[in-house]
Amino acid sequence: MKRKKGFKVLALSAALAVGCALPSFAAEEITITAVGDSIGRGFGCEDVVDYSDCTETDIRNAHHLAKPSEHAYGAVFSRLLAEQTGSTVTFRNYSVDGYRANNVMEDLEANASVYDQNDVGLADALRESDVVLVSLGGNDFFAFCMEAIAKSCGVETIDDLLAGFEDGSINMDGLITGFVFPLLAVDKEDETAAEIRTILEANCAESYQNDKALLDKILALNPDVRIILNGIPNPLLEETADAQAYQLLSAPLSYLLGRYNDIMIRLAEEYPNQVAYSDSDSAYAAYEGEDCPSRVRINLGDIITRLTGGEFNDEAGTLDIDLLGDYLWNPQNFYVDPHPAALGHQLMAENTLKVYETFHAQEEEVQEPLPAKEESQADLNGNPSTGDIGTAVAACAALAVVFGGCATLLRRRER
């Protein structure tokens, strides 16, 4: 039996007549759609492959044109939900590496299927969805870094920045003194970081408007859908980074990525009946196992040595973007990959399930049947809240962004 839109429980007339409480999870059909970025797609869940004999196109396709992973948090959440409820769950993943809210909006307006295995376009999928999972924010942070780097290097646009890296007119001195040093002080009232914070504020304001417009569009298509916003998890755990990297990067990156998670929290508060926030960072923090939930392996000393010691620089002291790119794109050297590993996605999925259960339980409580002597009608006029959505404390240790690797990734993504 197809369930009604949203998390509404089927109000069986026989159960209502005798005043019986509905089961927590009735067997039903649930349709889940995921939209968003590389975390939503499951980048990092794939097995590590030796790309040493592959062309740049092969590497690019493997990283940015791959199909959604079955280990992505949305897919894992769907399986967990099916196992726990006995429901028939249909899951479609429309997340794409590099996406921001405006990219999702473009696919929505075009009703694009995005991947071959999606049997319907995105707009049609959203119309028939009960739950929509959203993962956004990481690429907004990336865009902020690129704009800040461009300004610190004295160029107007990101295209100018990339061209400067290509022809050697931008050297490491401007990048480090104009961007890296202010970035490391961005969480403090430091005068050197004032301009970078101004850029951050403008980027966050734009991100909020774009994310809100996307939510409004989804809810216009399907007013009964429930949306779960997944925060960016903190990949910079002490045991996954050398002490120097953790000491330098933990506080500023927690501050920066926390700002983008704050956007998700704010939106959940503005749509309390329809949107909830899943604090992925808390899922990481609660993990007590020995395995690492993140792929990040920051060897700061090695990267600094390569960037300043000549291996990534030509004789003039400029950044050799191709050598840096070859280093960053070799999975064996992927110290700077901030994406969750399969374990991280499992933790995110379990946390998402808890948010779903809370949402579901609150709506079930609102719809609890009246005593049999009164009119047998579930109260559908309640105002469930998302509950305690937690506090955003997230960090994204993309050291490639800090040291110019972000320029490499964007350059190769746009080819």
N, C-alpha and C positions, 0 to 999 in steps of 0.2 A: 504494500500500500504506500503510495507516494505521500511523504510527509508534507505538511503545509510549510510555506516559506518561513525562514528564520528558524529559531529554536523552539517554536510553539509545539506543545505536546498535543497529540491527538486526543480530543475530548470525546471519549466513547460514551454514548448516551446511557448505555447499560451501567457503566461504572458510576456515572454521575447520579443515576437514579437511586443507587443504594449507598451513595456517599463514600465510595471506595477511593482511596488515593491512587493516583496513577503511578506506575512504576517509574523509577528514575530514568531509565532508558528503555522506551518501547522499541520493538523491532520496527524498523522503518527504512526508508530510502533517504540517503543524505548525499547531496551534491556539493563538492568542495572545489573551489577554483583558487589557484595561487597566481598572484601577479607580483612583479617587482624585479629585483636585480640578481646578481650572481649568487648571492646567498640563497635566494629563493629557488634559483635553478639547481643549486647543489654543486657549484664550483668547489673543487677540493675533495669531493667524495670519490672521484675516480681513482683507480689505481695509478700510482706513479709509473710513468713510462719513460724509457730512455729515448729522448728526442735528439740525440747527438748526430744522427744521420739524416734528420728531417730538414726539409726546407723551412724558411720562415713562414710560408703559407701553411705548411702542414702544422706547425706549432700553433699558429694563430687559429686555424680551424679547430684544433684539438681543445684549445682553451676557450674560445669565444663563440664557436658555432656548434659546439656539442649539444646534444639533446639533454633535456632535464634528467637528472640522476634519480634513480629509484631510492637513493639514500638521502635525498633532500628532505628537510624537516617536514615539508607539506605532505610528501608521500608517506613518510614514517607516521606522521600524525593521523593520516587517513587510515592506515593499517591498524594503528592502535585503537582508533575509534571504532572500526569495524569489529575488532576482537572483543572490545569491552561491551559493546551494545548489541552485537548480533545484527547490526544494520547492514544493508547493502550500500556501500560507499562508492561513489563515482568521483574520481579525482582527476583534474586537468591542471597542468602547470604551464603558464604562459610567461614565466619569468625569463629574463634575458640578461646576460652579462652586460654591465655598463648602463643599465636602464635607470632613469629617473622618472618622476611622476608624469612629466610631459611625454615621455616615450610610451608609457603605458596608455596615456590618453590617446595618442595617435593610433595605437593598435586597436583601442576600443572603438574609436570613431570610424576606423576602416573595417571593423569587424574581422580583423585578421586572425587566422588560425595559428600563426606564429610557428608552430612545429607541425610536422606531418601527422603525428599521432593524435593531435587534437582534432576531433571529428566535427567541431563547430567553431565558428568565429568567437572572438573574445566577448563581444557584446551579447551574443546569444547565450554564451556560457554564463555570463553574469546574471542574465535575466532568470535563468533556471537554477541558480545557486542558492544553497542554504547558508553556506559559509564562504567568505572570501578571506584568504590569507594575504597579507601585504608585507613585503620586506623592501623598504626604501631607506635612503639616508646616506649610505656609504658613498655613492657616486656624487651626491651633493657635497659631501666633504671633499671628495676628490676635486670637484670643480672649484671649490674654495681654495684649495691648495694651489691649483694651477693658476688661478687669477692672482693669488698672493705672490707666487713665484714670478709671474710675468711683471708685476709692478716692481718687485724688488730688483729685478734685472733690467729695469728701465725700458721695457717695451710695452706697447699698448694692448696687444691681443695675444691670445694663446698661440695663434698661428705664427705671430712674430717670434714668440718664445721658441717654438719648435724649430723654426727656420734658423734662429740663432744657435741652437744646439747643433743643427746640421752643419752650418758653415763655420762653426768655431768662434763666432763673435761673442758668445756668452761663455764666461769662464766660471770656474768653481768658486772663486772669491766672492763674486756678487751673489751667487746662489746661497752660499753659507752665511755670509755676513748680513745679507738683506732679507733672507727668509728663515734659515734654520735657527739662528740665534734668537730672533724675535719669537719664533714658534715655540721654542723651549721656555719662553717666559710668558706665554700667552695667558696662562692661568693666574698670573700675578699682576699687580698694578705697576707694570713696568712701562716706562715711557717708550722704550724701543718696540714694544709690542702694540702700541696704540693703533697704528695704521692697520696692522693685521687683524686686530679685533674689529675695526670698522668694516673691513671686507667681510669678516665672519658674520657680523650682524646683518649686513645686506643680503648675504647668501642665505642665511637662516630665514629671513623674512620672505625671500622669494620661494624657498623650499616649502615653507608653511602654506603660502598661497597656492602653490601647485598641488601639494598633497591634499589640501582642503577641496580644491576644484575636482580632483579625482574622486574623492569620497562622495562629494555632492553628485557627481555624474553616475557613480555606481548606485547610489541610493535612489536617484531619479529613475534608473532602469529597473530597480528592484527594491521597493521600499521595505520589504520584509526581511531582506538579507541581514545577516550579522557579520561584521567585519572584525578580524583580529589583526592588530598591527604588531608585528614582531620587531622588537628593538635590536640594535646592533650589539652582539655580544662582545665582551672584552677578551681579546685574544692574548693580551700581554700579561700572562700569569708569570709569577716569579720563576717557576721551575722551567719555563719555556724560553727564557731569555737570559743572556749573560747579565751579570750584576750591573755593568755599566749601562747597558741598554735600558734595563728596568728603571734605574735611578734617574736617567735623563728623560725618558719618554713617558713613564707611567702617568704622572700628574698632568702634563699638558695635553696628552692625547685623551685621557679620561675626561678632561674638561671639554675638549673640542667635540669628541663624539657624543658626550653627554648632551651637548646642545642640540644635536639632531634627534636624539632620543626624546628630549624634552618636547620637541614638536609633536611626536607621536602621542606622548602623554597628554599634551594639551588638546589634541584632536579627540582622544578618547573621552576626555572630560566634557568636550563640547557636544558630543553625540552619545550621552550615557546609555541610551536605550538600544543603540545599534552598533556601537564600536567599543572594543576593549583593547587593552594594551598587554602584551605578553613580554615580561621583563626577561629577555634572554640572558642578560648579564647575571641575573640572580641564579639562573639555572646553572651557569658555569661556576659561580661562586659556591653553590651548594654541593658541587661534585667533589667526592672524596676518594675517587679511585686513583690509580697510578698512571693510567693512560692520559694523554693530553687531548682535550676536546678541540684544540685549535691546530692549524697547520703551521702557525708562525714559529719560526726558528731564527731569532735575530742573533746574528753574530756581529755585533756592532764593530768590534775591533777589525774583523776581516773586511767589512765593507768600507770603513774609513781608510784602511790601508790601501785598498784597491783604488778608491776614489782619489786619494791624495798622493799615492806612491808611484803613479805612472802607468799602472796597468789599464786604467780606464781613461788615461789622458794621453794626448799626443805631446810632441816636443814643446809646443807652445803653452802647455798647461791647460788646454781646454778640455771639456768633457767629451769623450768619444762615445757618442750615443749608441753606436752599433755594438761596441765592445761591452758597454754596460748592459745593453739589451740582451746580448747573448748570455751574459752571466745571469741576469734576472729571469730569463725565460727558460733556463735549464732547470728542470725540476730538482736536480741534484743540488742546486745552489739556491733553492727557493727559501732563503732565510726570511724574506720579507712578505711572504704570502699571509695576509691576515684572515683568510677565510676559515670557517669551521671545518674540521675534519668530520668523518662520518659519525664519530662519537659526539662531537659538538652538535650536529644536526639531531641526533637521538635525544640529547638533553633539551634542545629547543622544542622538539616535538612533544616530549613529555610535559614541558611547561605549558605549551600551547593547549594540550589536552586539559590541564588543570583550569586554564582560563575558560575553555569551552564548558567544562563541567560547572564552573561557577555561574557562567552566563545561563546555562541550561537550567540549573537548579533554581535560580532566581525567577526565571520565567515560569517554571513549574510551580513555584510557591505562589506566584501571582495568580495562576490559573487553578489553584486547588479548589475542588468543588465545595459548594455550600452544603450545609447539613440537608439531609433528605427532606425534612419538613419545610424547607424553604425552596425557593425557585431554583431548579437545578441548572445553573448556568455558571460557567467559569468566569471569573473576573478578568477581563481582557484589558482593563483600563489602568492597570498598575504601572509603576514607573521604576522598573528594575535598574539598578546601577551596575557598574562594572566591578564593584567591590574595590578592594585595596589593590590598586594597579602598581604599587611600588614606586620606587624612586629611580630615575635614570642615572646610573653611574656606569658609563660604558667607555671602553677605549678601543681604538682600532690601530694596531701598531704597524701601519704601512710605512715602513722606513724607506721604501722605494720612493714614496711621495716626498719625504723629507729631503732626500738627497738627489732628487731629479729623476728617480725611477718612474715617478708618476708621468713625466713627460714621455718616457719610453713607452709605457703601457698605452697612453692615449694615442701616441703616434702610430703604434702598431695596430691598435684597435680600429683606427680610421682608414687604414689602408684597404 
